[in-house]
């Protein structure tokens, strides 16, 4: 069925809009999560040159962030999600890196 966090709090059904309902997720008990890239069906590290997320309910300019790291664990950028103004309540943040720099992990603060 449709994922909308109504099983956690019935008010969330109205609060969180979705772009892809079956891909809606959130960490429980924290506002932080990490994405670590792996080769499919392995535990081997992978990298990417781009990564993006559609956020629901990003209300404040400096609260929701994504921090990007290279394959050596060095921070390569911190970005802030621009809150939605009106409409469907969705915000998008995508980053593309150029050259030899690659993204191996992303920390997301909601």
MOPAC internal coordinates of N, CA, C and O (Angstrom, degrees):
PM7 1SCF
backbone

  N    0.0000 0     0.00 0     0.00 0    0    0    0
  C    1.4405 1     0.00 0     0.00 0    1    0    0
  C    1.5132 1   111.38 1     0.00 0    2    1    0
  O    1.2310 1   121.50 1     2.51 1    3    2    1
  N    1.2981 1   114.73 1  -177.49 1    3    2    1
  C    1.4526 1   121.83 1  -178.82 1    5    3    2
  C    1.5292 1   110.14 1   -71.46 1    6    5    3
  O    1.2310 1   120.81 1   -48.05 1    7    6    5
  N    1.3211 1   116.06 1   131.95 1    7    6    5
  C    1.4566 1   121.72 1   177.86 1    9    7    6
  C    1.5177 1   108.32 1   -92.88 1   10    9    7
  O    1.2310 1   120.24 1   -59.51 1   11   10    9
  N    1.3476 1   117.15 1   120.49 1   11   10    9
  C    1.4571 1   119.74 1  -178.81 1   13   11   10
  C    1.5249 1   111.92 1  -146.95 1   14   13   11
  O    1.2310 1   119.16 1  -167.13 1   15   14   13
  N    1.3045 1   119.21 1    12.87 1   15   14   13
  C    1.4579 1   125.90 1   178.38 1   17   15   14
  C    1.5214 1   113.29 1    64.88 1   18   17   15
  O    1.2310 1   119.71 1  -165.00 1   19   18   17
  N    1.3261 1   118.16 1    15.00 1   19   18   17
  C    1.4495 1   121.29 1   177.07 1   21   19   18
  C    1.5155 1   112.51 1   -63.02 1   22   21   19
  O    1.2310 1   120.11 1   154.60 1   23   22   21
  N    1.3341 1   117.39 1   -25.40 1   23   22   21
  C    1.4578 1   120.44 1   178.30 1   25   23   22
  C    1.5278 1   111.64 1   -71.68 1   26   25   23
  O    1.2310 1   119.72 1   161.35 1   27   26   25
  N    1.3364 1   118.13 1   -18.65 1   27   26   25
  C    1.4610 1   122.25 1   177.07 1   29   27   26
  C    1.5288 1   110.15 1   -88.08 1   30   29   27
  O    1.2310 1   121.17 1   131.70 1   31   30   29
  N    1.3344 1   115.38 1   -48.30 1   31   30   29
  C    1.4583 1   121.72 1  -179.97 1   33   31   30
  C    1.5209 1   107.09 1  -152.61 1   34   33   31
  O    1.2310 1   119.74 1   -56.43 1   35   34   33
  N    1.3118 1   118.09 1   123.57 1   35   34   33
  C    1.4554 1   122.32 1  -175.09 1   37   35   34
  C    1.5349 1   112.48 1   -59.79 1   38   37   35
  O    1.2310 1   119.61 1   152.70 1   39   38   37
  N    1.3246 1   118.35 1   -27.30 1   39   38   37
  C    1.4724 1   121.86 1   178.54 1   41   39   38
  C    1.5329 1   111.78 1   -67.48 1   42   41   39
  O    1.2310 1   120.13 1   155.62 1   43   42   41
  N    1.3294 1   117.35 1   -24.38 1   43   42   41
  C    1.4608 1   120.97 1  -178.51 1   45   43   42
  C    1.5275 1   112.36 1   -63.76 1   46   45   43
  O    1.2310 1   119.89 1   155.14 1   47   46   45
  N    1.3086 1   117.82 1   -24.86 1   47   46   45
  C    1.4648 1   120.96 1   178.93 1   49   47   46
  C    1.5213 1   109.80 1   -58.38 1   50   49   47
  O    1.2310 1   120.04 1   141.03 1   51   50   49
  N    1.3318 1   117.52 1   -38.97 1   51   50   49
  C    1.4637 1   121.83 1   179.26 1   53   51   50
  C    1.5219 1   111.89 1   -84.40 1   54   53   51
  O    1.2310 1   119.73 1   153.80 1   55   54   53
  N    1.3348 1   118.12 1   -26.20 1   55   54   53
  C    1.4587 1   122.65 1  -173.55 1   57   55   54
  C    1.5229 1   112.61 1   -77.33 1   58   57   55
  O    1.2310 1   120.16 1   134.47 1   59   58   57
  N    1.3293 1   117.29 1   -45.53 1   59   58   57
  C    1.4579 1   120.63 1  -171.71 1   61   59   58
  C    1.5201 1   111.80 1  -101.45 1   62   61   59
  O    1.2310 1   121.01 1   -68.55 1   63   62   61
  N    1.3199 1   115.68 1   111.45 1   63   62   61
  C    1.4553 1   122.06 1   172.64 1   65   63   62
  C    1.5237 1   107.24 1   -84.55 1   66   65   63
  O    1.2310 1   120.30 1   -17.57 1   67   66   65
  N    1.3077 1   117.03 1   162.43 1   67   66   65
  C    1.4626 1   118.94 1  -179.07 1   69   67   66
  C    1.5153 1   111.76 1  -133.05 1   70   69   67
  O    1.2310 1   121.69 1   -28.10 1   71   70   69
  N    1.3216 1   114.37 1   151.90 1   71   70   69
  C    1.4550 1   122.15 1   172.35 1   73   71   70
  C    1.5193 1   108.45 1   -95.09 1   74   73   71
  O    1.2310 1   120.77 1   135.23 1   75   74   73
  N    1.3317 1   116.14 1   -44.77 1   75   74   73
  C    1.4596 1   123.95 1   176.47 1   77   75   74
  C    1.5251 1   107.59 1  -129.65 1   78   77   75
  O    1.2310 1   119.10 1   -88.98 1   79   78   77
  N    1.3143 1   119.31 1    91.02 1   79   78   77
  C    1.4651 1   121.43 1  -172.19 1   81   79   78
  C    1.5231 1   115.38 1   -50.93 1   82   81   79
  O    1.2310 1   119.52 1   140.85 1   83   82   81
  N    1.2979 1   118.51 1   -39.15 1   83   82   81
  C    1.4613 1   120.10 1  -177.99 1   85   83   82
  C    1.5240 1   112.77 1   -74.83 1   86   85   83
  O    1.2310 1   119.92 1   175.22 1   87   86   85
  N    1.3291 1   117.77 1    -4.78 1   87   86   85
  C    1.4544 1   120.88 1  -179.84 1   89   87   86
  C    1.5287 1   111.71 1  -114.39 1   90   89   87
  O    1.2310 1   119.70 1  -165.18 1   91   90   89
  N    1.3047 1   118.19 1    14.82 1   91   90   89
  C    1.4567 1   123.21 1   178.43 1   93   91   90
  C    1.5213 1   108.87 1   -76.64 1   94   93   91
  O    1.2310 1   120.06 1   -53.23 1   95   94   93
  N    1.3284 1   117.49 1   126.77 1   95   94   93
  C    1.4561 1   120.39 1   178.94 1   97   95   94
  C    1.5153 1   109.82 1  -150.84 1   98   97   95
  O    1.2310 1   121.31 1   -19.63 1   99   98   97
  N    1.3218 1   115.11 1   160.37 1   99   98   97
  C    1.4592 1   122.23 1   179.23 1  101   99   98
  C    1.5177 1   107.90 1  -156.42 1  102  101   99
  O    1.2310 1   120.34 1   -33.27 1  103  102  101
  N    1.3368 1   116.95 1   146.73 1  103  102  101
  C    1.4682 1   117.96 1   174.04 1  105  103  102
  C    1.5196 1   109.64 1   -70.20 1  106  105  103
  O    1.2310 1   120.08 1   -34.54 1  107  106  105
  N    1.3113 1   117.45 1   145.46 1  107  106  105
  C    1.4658 1   121.91 1   177.39 1  109  107  106
  C    1.5238 1   108.55 1  -100.20 1  110  109  107
  O    1.2310 1   120.75 1   -45.45 1  111  110  109
  N    1.3254 1   116.17 1   134.55 1  111  110  109
  C    1.4543 1   120.60 1   177.77 1  113  111  110
  C    1.5074 1   114.66 1    80.61 1  114  113  111
  O    1.2310 1   119.95 1  -173.96 1  115  114  113
  N    1.3219 1   117.70 1     6.04 1  115  114  113
  C    1.4603 1   122.03 1  -178.72 1  117  115  114
  C    1.5240 1   108.64 1  -157.82 1  118  117  115
  O    1.2310 1   120.56 1   -18.80 1  119  118  117
  N    1.3106 1   116.53 1   161.20 1  119  118  117
  C    1.4602 1   120.14 1   173.15 1  121  119  118
  C    1.5258 1   110.77 1  -107.10 1  122  121  119
  O    1.2310 1   120.40 1  -166.27 1  123  122  121
  N    1.3334 1   116.84 1    13.73 1  123  122  121
  C    1.4673 1   121.74 1  -177.37 1  125  123  122
  C    1.5225 1   110.91 1  -121.97 1  126  125  123
  O    1.2310 1   121.62 1   -34.65 1  127  126  125
  N    1.3284 1   114.51 1   145.35 1  127  126  125
  C    1.4585 1   119.97 1   174.02 1  129  127  126
  C    1.5274 1   108.97 1  -150.95 1  130  129  127
  O    1.2310 1   120.58 1   -22.88 1  131  130  129
  N    1.3064 1   116.50 1   157.12 1  131  130  129
  C    1.4595 1   122.08 1   178.05 1  133  131  130
  C    1.5217 1   109.95 1  -122.30 1  134  133  131
  O    1.2310 1   121.42 1   -37.41 1  135  134  133
  N    1.3227 1   114.88 1   142.59 1  135  134  133
  C    1.4591 1   122.19 1   174.41 1  137  135  134
  C    1.5180 1   106.04 1  -114.45 1  138  137  135
  O    1.2310 1   120.52 1   -58.08 1  139  138  137
  N    1.3294 1   116.61 1   121.92 1  139  138  137
  C    1.4587 1   121.94 1   179.63 1  141  139  138
  C    1.5169 1   107.20 1  -119.35 1  142  141  139
  O    1.2310 1   120.54 1   -56.49 1  143  142  141
  N    1.3041 1   116.57 1   123.51 1  143  142  141
  C    1.4577 1   120.78 1  -175.50 1  145  143  142
  C    1.5265 1   111.13 1   -81.29 1  146  145  143
  O    1.2310 1   121.20 1   -45.56 1  147  146  145
  N    1.3329 1   115.31 1   134.44 1  147  146  145
  C    1.4634 1   123.43 1   179.40 1  149  147  146
  C    1.5242 1   109.01 1  -132.76 1  150  149  147
  O    1.2310 1   120.87 1   -27.95 1  151  150  149
  N    1.3219 1   115.95 1   152.05 1  151  150  149
  C    1.4567 1   120.16 1   171.91 1  153  151  150
  C    1.5246 1   107.70 1   -66.29 1  154  153  151
  O    1.2310 1   119.49 1   -37.73 1  155  154  153
  N    1.3130 1   118.58 1   142.27 1  155  154  153
  C    1.4668 1   120.71 1  -177.17 1  157  155  154
  C    1.5299 1   112.52 1   -54.56 1  158  157  155
  O    1.2310 1   121.19 1   -44.13 1  159  158  157
  N    1.3073 1   115.32 1   135.87 1  159  158  157
  C    1.4645 1   123.68 1   176.18 1  161  159  158
  C    1.5169 1   113.88 1    61.22 1  162  161  159
  O    1.2310 1   120.25 1  -154.76 1  163  162  161
  N    1.3483 1   117.14 1    25.24 1  163  162  161
  C    1.4651 1   121.18 1   177.30 1  165  163  162
  C    1.5210 1   108.77 1  -139.71 1  166  165  163
  O    1.2310 1   121.45 1    -4.30 1  167  166  165
  N    1.3237 1   114.83 1   175.70 1  167  166  165
  C    1.4603 1   120.77 1   170.66 1  169  167  166
  C    1.5266 1   110.43 1  -104.39 1  170  169  167
  O    1.2310 1   120.43 1  -171.59 1  171  170  169
  N    1.3300 1   116.79 1     8.41 1  171  170  169
  C    1.4708 1   121.68 1  -178.57 1  173  171  170
  C    1.5231 1   110.61 1   -74.91 1  174  173  171
  O    1.2310 1   121.40 1   -44.45 1  175  174  173
  N    1.3293 1   114.92 1   135.55 1  175  174  173
  C    1.4635 1   121.37 1  -179.66 1  177  175  174
  C    1.5320 1   110.70 1   -62.82 1  178  177  175
  O    1.2310 1   121.44 1   -32.33 1  179  178  177
  N    1.3120 1   114.86 1   147.67 1  179  178  177
  C    1.4628 1   121.75 1   176.41 1  181  179  178
  C    1.5258 1   108.62 1  -134.63 1  182  181  179
  O    1.2310 1   120.74 1   -13.81 1  183  182  181
  N    1.3147 1   116.19 1   166.19 1  183  182  181
  C    1.4639 1   121.90 1   177.43 1  185  183  182
  C    1.5148 1   109.17 1  -133.27 1  186  185  183
  O    1.2310 1   121.43 1   -17.32 1  187  186  185
  N    1.3287 1   114.87 1   162.68 1  187  186  185
  C    1.4564 1   121.01 1   177.46 1  189  187  186
  C    1.5147 1   108.65 1  -142.01 1  190  189  187
  O    1.2310 1   120.77 1   -19.02 1  191  190  189
  N    1.3115 1   116.13 1   160.98 1  191  190  189
  C    1.4616 1   120.21 1   177.36 1  193  191  190
  C    1.5273 1   111.79 1  -100.72 1  194  193  191
  O    1.2310 1   120.18 1   176.82 1  195  194  193
  N    1.3423 1   117.26 1    -3.18 1  195  194  193
  C    1.4649 1   119.78 1  -178.94 1  197  195  194
  C    1.5273 1   110.26 1  -154.58 1  198  197  195
  O    1.2310 1   121.44 1   -30.04 1  199  198  197
  N    1.3298 1   114.85 1   149.96 1  199  198  197
  C    1.4530 1   120.61 1   178.62 1  201  199  198
  C    1.5211 1   108.25 1  -156.83 1  202  201  199
  O    1.2310 1   120.60 1   -41.82 1  203  202  201
  N    1.3317 1   116.47 1   138.18 1  203  202  201
  C    1.4523 1   120.02 1   179.23 1  205  203  202
  C    1.5141 1   111.46 1  -145.39 1  206  205  203
  O    1.2310 1   121.42 1   -24.79 1  207  206  205
  N    1.3385 1   114.88 1   155.21 1  207  206  205
  C    1.4557 1   121.97 1  -179.02 1  209  207  206
  C    1.5176 1   108.96 1  -139.70 1  210  209  207
  O    1.2310 1   120.77 1   -40.71 1  211  210  209
  N    1.3275 1   116.14 1   139.29 1  211  210  209
  C    1.4653 1   122.00 1   169.94 1  213  211  210
  C    1.5245 1   105.85 1   -96.23 1  214  213  211
  O    1.2310 1   120.65 1   -55.68 1  215  214  213
  N    1.3221 1   116.35 1   124.32 1  215  214  213
  C    1.4632 1   122.31 1  -178.30 1  217  215  214
  C    1.5210 1   110.45 1  -104.97 1  218  217  215
  O    1.2310 1   120.94 1   -35.24 1  219  218  217
  N    1.3243 1   115.80 1   144.76 1  219  218  217
  C    1.4606 1   121.25 1   171.77 1  221  219  218
  C    1.5153 1   107.55 1  -106.41 1  222  221  219
  O    1.2310 1   120.50 1   -40.16 1  223  222  221
  N    1.2985 1   116.65 1   139.84 1  223  222  221
  C    1.4618 1   122.45 1   172.97 1  225  223  222
  C    1.5256 1   113.67 1    59.65 1  226  225  223
  O    1.2310 1   119.94 1  -137.82 1  227  226  225
  N    1.3271 1   117.72 1    42.18 1  227  226  225
  C    1.4733 1   121.21 1   171.60 1  229  227  226
  C    1.5310 1   106.31 1   -84.84 1  230  229  227
  O    1.2310 1   120.60 1   -82.18 1  231  230  229
  N    1.3176 1   116.46 1    97.82 1  231  230  229
  C    1.4582 1   120.54 1  -168.90 1  233  231  230
  C    1.5211 1   115.50 1   -94.25 1  234  233  231
  O    1.2310 1   119.59 1   149.20 1  235  234  233
  N    1.3117 1   118.39 1   -30.80 1  235  234  233
  C    1.4606 1   121.35 1  -173.81 1  237  235  234
  C    1.5160 1   111.42 1  -117.61 1  238  237  235
  O    1.2310 1   120.58 1   -42.16 1  239  238  237
  N    1.3082 1   116.51 1   137.84 1  239  238  237
  C    1.4654 1   124.35 1  -171.39 1  241  239  238
  C    1.5279 1   114.03 1   -52.84 1  242  241  239
  O    1.2310 1   119.25 1   139.48 1  243  242  241
  N    1.3232 1   119.03 1   -40.52 1  243  242  241
  C    1.4628 1   120.14 1  -172.46 1  245  243  242
  C    1.5287 1   113.93 1  -111.36 1  246  245  243
  O    1.2310 1   120.02 1  -166.96 1  247  246  245
  N    1.3208 1   117.56 1    13.04 1  247  246  245
  C    1.4643 1   120.19 1  -178.62 1  249  247  246
  C    1.5184 1   113.57 1   -88.53 1  250  249  247
  O    1.2310 1   119.89 1   141.40 1  251  250  249
  N    1.3205 1   117.82 1   -38.60 1  251  250  249
  C    1.4595 1   121.70 1  -174.33 1  253  251  250
  C    1.5213 1   108.94 1  -102.37 1  254  253  251
  O    1.2310 1   120.72 1   -59.25 1  255  254  253
  N    1.3384 1   116.23 1   120.75 1  255  254  253
  C    1.4653 1   121.03 1  -175.03 1  257  255  254
  C    1.5174 1   111.40 1  -135.39 1  258  257  255
  O    1.2310 1   121.74 1   -19.23 1  259  258  257
  N    1.3257 1   114.28 1   160.77 1  259  258  257
  C    1.4604 1   121.59 1   168.76 1  261  259  258
  C    1.5240 1   106.99 1  -131.04 1  262  261  259
  O    1.2310 1   120.58 1   -50.27 1  263  262  261
  N    1.3386 1   116.50 1   129.73 1  263  262  261
  C    1.4579 1   122.76 1   176.56 1  265  263  262
  C    1.5157 1   107.41 1  -114.15 1  266  265  263
  O    1.2310 1   120.90 1   -52.17 1  267  266  265
  N    1.3170 1   115.88 1   127.83 1  267  266  265
  C    1.4652 1   122.88 1  -175.02 1  269  267  266
  C    1.5273 1   110.37 1  -104.57 1  270  269  267
  O    1.2310 1   120.90 1   -38.14 1  271  270  269
  N    1.3507 1   115.88 1   141.86 1  271  270  269
  C    1.4652 1   122.03 1  -179.53 1  273  271  270
  C    1.5240 1   110.25 1  -128.76 1  274  273  271
  O    1.2310 1   121.16 1   -32.76 1  275  274  273
  N    1.3260 1   115.39 1   147.24 1  275  274  273
  C    1.4633 1   119.79 1   177.12 1  277  275  274
  C    1.5208 1   109.94 1   -86.57 1  278  277  275
  O    1.2310 1   120.40 1     3.42 1  279  278  277
  N    1.3172 1   116.83 1  -176.58 1  279  278  277
  C    1.4668 1   121.30 1  -175.54 1  281  279  278
  C    1.5218 1   113.56 1   -68.21 1  282  281  279
  O    1.2310 1   120.01 1   169.79 1  283  282  281
  N    1.3426 1   117.59 1   -10.21 1  283  282  281
  C    1.4666 1   121.87 1   177.63 1  285  283  282
  C    1.5260 1   111.66 1  -100.78 1  286  285  283
  O    1.2310 1   120.38 1  -176.85 1  287  286  285
  N    1.3342 1   116.88 1     3.15 1  287  286  285
  C    1.4496 1   120.99 1  -179.77 1  289  287  286
  C    1.5143 1   114.08 1    84.20 1  290  289  287
  O    1.2310 1   120.54 1  -173.51 1  291  290  289
  N    1.3307 1   116.56 1     6.49 1  291  290  289
  C    1.4638 1   121.18 1   179.59 1  293  291  290
  C    1.5340 1   109.72 1   -81.99 1  294  293  291
  O    1.2310 1   120.89 1   -47.07 1  295  294  293
  N    1.3381 1   115.91 1   132.93 1  295  294  293
  C    1.4555 1   120.14 1   178.09 1  297  295  294
  C    1.5268 1   109.55 1   -65.72 1  298  297  295
  O    1.2310 1   120.92 1   -50.86 1  299  298  297
  N    1.3306 1   115.85 1   129.14 1  299  298  297
  C    1.4626 1   120.08 1   178.73 1  301  299  298
  C    1.5194 1   112.38 1  -112.92 1  302  301  299
  O    1.2310 1   120.34 1   176.05 1  303  302  301
  N    1.3322 1   116.95 1    -3.95 1  303  302  301
  C    1.4513 1   118.49 1   176.23 1  305  303  302
  C    1.5104 1   113.48 1   170.95 1  306  305  303
  O    1.2310 1   121.23 1   -34.74 1  307  306  305
  N    1.3375 1   115.26 1   145.26 1  307  306  305
  C    1.4549 1   123.68 1   173.93 1  309  307  306
  C    1.5160 1   106.37 1  -120.90 1  310  309  307
  O    1.2310 1   120.24 1   -52.18 1  311  310  309
  N    1.3241 1   117.15 1   127.82 1  311  310  309
  C    1.4609 1   121.10 1  -179.28 1  313  311  310
  C    1.5263 1   109.55 1  -127.67 1  314  313  311
  O    1.2310 1   121.48 1   -29.90 1  315  314  313
  N    1.3255 1   114.76 1   150.10 1  315  314  313
  C    1.4597 1   121.90 1   179.42 1  317  315  314
  C    1.5170 1   109.30 1  -107.47 1  318  317  315
  O    1.2310 1   120.92 1   -41.37 1  319  318  317
  N    1.3175 1   115.85 1   138.63 1  319  318  317
  C    1.4561 1   120.96 1   178.21 1  321  319  318
  C    1.5275 1   108.20 1   -81.92 1  322  321  319
  O    1.2310 1   120.67 1   -52.66 1  323  322  321
  N    1.3229 1   116.33 1   127.34 1  323  322  321
  C    1.4565 1   121.00 1   177.42 1  325  323  322
  C    1.5273 1   107.95 1   -76.26 1  326  325  323
  O    1.2310 1   120.28 1   -54.87 1  327  326  325
  N    1.3446 1   117.07 1   125.13 1  327  326  325
  C    1.4652 1   119.07 1  -179.16 1  329  327  326
  C    1.5215 1   111.82 1   -63.24 1  330  329  327
  O    1.2310 1   121.37 1   -28.61 1  331  330  329
  N    1.3156 1   114.98 1   151.39 1  331  330  329
  C    1.4599 1   118.80 1   175.44 1  333  331  330
  C    1.5251 1   108.63 1   -68.65 1  334  333  331
  O    1.2310 1   120.40 1   -30.18 1  335  334  333
  N    1.3115 1   116.84 1   149.82 1  335  334  333
  C    1.4652 1   120.83 1  -179.74 1  337  335  334
  C    1.5175 1   109.53 1   -98.63 1  338  337  335
  O    1.2310 1   120.39 1   122.36 1  339  338  337
  N    1.2926 1   116.86 1   -57.64 1  339  338  337
  C    1.4576 1   121.74 1   177.19 1  341  339  338
  C    1.5154 1   107.84 1  -148.29 1  342  341  339
  O    1.2310 1   121.09 1    -6.42 1  343  342  341
  N    1.2867 1   115.53 1   173.58 1  343  342  341
  C    1.4634 1   119.01 1   175.62 1  345  343  342
  C    1.5021 1   111.95 1   103.71 1  346  345  343
  O    1.2310 1   120.81 1    52.34 1  347  346  345
  N    1.3332 1   116.06 1  -127.66 1  347  346  345
  C    1.4616 1   120.16 1  -170.18 1  349  347  346
  C    1.5236 1   114.01 1   -90.90 1  350  349  347
  O    1.2310 1   118.85 1  -176.96 1  351  350  349
  N    1.3202 1   119.79 1     3.04 1  351  350  349
  C    1.4565 1   121.48 1   177.47 1  353  351  350
  C    1.5106 1   114.79 1    78.17 1  354  353  351
  O    1.2310 1   119.87 1  -166.36 1  355  354  353
  N    1.3214 1   117.86 1    13.64 1  355  354  353
  C    1.4601 1   121.02 1  -177.88 1  357  355  354
  C    1.5227 1   110.96 1  -105.42 1  358  357  355
  O    1.2310 1   121.00 1   -36.30 1  359  358  357
  N    1.3332 1   115.68 1   143.70 1  359  358  357
  C    1.4569 1   123.06 1   173.01 1  361  359  358
  C    1.5183 1   107.09 1  -126.47 1  362  361  359
  O    1.2310 1   120.47 1   -30.31 1  363  362  361
  N    1.3296 1   116.71 1   149.69 1  363  362  361
  C    1.4633 1   120.70 1   178.33 1  365  363  362
  C    1.5146 1   109.07 1  -126.71 1  366  365  363
  O    1.2310 1   120.96 1   -41.56 1  367  366  365
  N    1.3279 1   115.78 1   138.44 1  367  366  365
  C    1.4589 1   121.15 1   171.08 1  369  367  366
  C    1.5155 1   107.77 1  -133.36 1  370  369  367
  O    1.2310 1   120.97 1   -56.80 1  371  370  369
  N    1.3145 1   115.76 1   123.20 1  371  370  369
  C    1.4494 1   121.77 1   177.05 1  373  371  370
  C    1.5074 1   109.52 1  -132.04 1  374  373  371
  O    1.2310 1   120.69 1   -35.50 1  375  374  373
  N    1.3113 1   116.29 1   144.50 1  375  374  373
  C    1.4615 1   121.94 1  -179.55 1  377  375  374
  C    1.5186 1   108.72 1  -131.23 1  378  377  375
  O    1.2310 1   121.35 1   -41.46 1  379  378  377
  N    1.3100 1   115.02 1   138.54 1  379  378  377
  C    1.4698 1   121.90 1   174.61 1  381  379  378
  C    1.5162 1   107.55 1  -126.44 1  382  381  379
  O    1.2310 1   120.40 1   -50.02 1  383  382  381
  N    1.3166 1   116.85 1   129.98 1  383  382  381
  C    1.4649 1   121.11 1   177.75 1  385  383  382
  C    1.5220 1   109.01 1  -104.63 1  386  385  383
  O    1.2310 1   121.24 1   -27.16 1  387  386  385
  N    1.3091 1   115.23 1   152.84 1  387  386  385
  C    1.4654 1   120.52 1  -177.08 1  389  387  386
  C    1.5210 1   110.48 1  -118.89 1  390  389  387
  O    1.2310 1   121.27 1   -15.04 1  391  390  389
  N    1.3088 1   115.17 1   164.96 1  391  390  389
  C    1.4545 1   120.90 1   176.78 1  393  391  390
  C    1.5073 1   112.44 1    73.83 1  394  393  391
  O    1.2310 1   121.33 1    35.96 1  395  394  393
  N    1.3418 1   115.07 1  -144.04 1  395  394  393
  C    1.4624 1   121.06 1  -176.52 1  397  395  394
  C    1.5221 1   113.47 1   -81.42 1  398  397  395
  O    1.2310 1   120.00 1   169.29 1  399  398  397
  N    1.3225 1   117.60 1   -10.71 1  399  398  397
  C    1.4629 1   121.26 1  -178.34 1  401  399  398
  C    1.5270 1   109.16 1   -73.41 1  402  401  399
  O    1.2310 1   120.61 1   -44.87 1  403  402  401
  N    1.3247 1   116.44 1   135.13 1  403  402  401
  C    1.4662 1   122.24 1   177.31 1  405  403  402
  C    1.5220 1   108.90 1  -134.37 1  406  405  403
  O    1.2310 1   120.71 1   -28.86 1  407  406  405
  N    1.3183 1   116.25 1   151.14 1  407  406  405
  C    1.4619 1   123.13 1   179.48 1  409  407  406
  C    1.5240 1   108.60 1   -92.96 1  410  409  407
  O    1.2310 1   120.72 1   -52.21 1  411  410  409
  N    1.3400 1   116.24 1   127.79 1  411  410  409
  C    1.4675 1   118.99 1   176.21 1  413  411  410
  C    1.5155 1   112.48 1  -111.59 1  414  413  411
  O    1.2310 1   120.45 1   158.41 1  415  414  413
  N    1.3410 1   116.74 1   -21.59 1  415  414  413
  C    1.4633 1   120.02 1   177.91 1  417  415  414
  C    1.5241 1   109.75 1  -157.10 1  418  417  415
  O    1.2310 1   121.58 1   -19.49 1  419  418  417
  N    1.3379 1   114.59 1   160.51 1  419  418  417
  C    1.4596 1   121.36 1  -179.45 1  421  419  418
  C    1.5218 1   107.81 1  -140.40 1  422  421  419
  O    1.2310 1   120.82 1   -49.77 1  423  422  421
  N    1.3338 1   116.03 1   130.23 1  423  422  421
  C    1.4576 1   121.30 1   171.04 1  425  423  422
  C    1.5154 1   108.05 1   -98.54 1  426  425  423
  O    1.2310 1   120.66 1   -50.00 1  427  426  425
  N    1.3195 1   116.34 1   130.00 1  427  426  425
  C    1.4581 1   121.82 1  -178.48 1  429  427  426
  C    1.5275 1   108.02 1  -117.47 1  430  429  427
  O    1.2310 1   121.13 1   -51.55 1  431  430  429
  N    1.3353 1   115.45 1   128.45 1  431  430  429
  C    1.4604 1   121.93 1   174.60 1  433  431  430
  C    1.5125 1   106.68 1  -113.57 1  434  433  431
  O    1.2310 1   120.67 1   -57.76 1  435  434  433
  N    1.3179 1   116.32 1   122.24 1  435  434  433
  C    1.4617 1   122.00 1  -177.19 1  437  435  434
  C    1.5191 1   111.36 1   -95.48 1  438  437  435
  O    1.2310 1   120.10 1   180.00 1  439  438  437

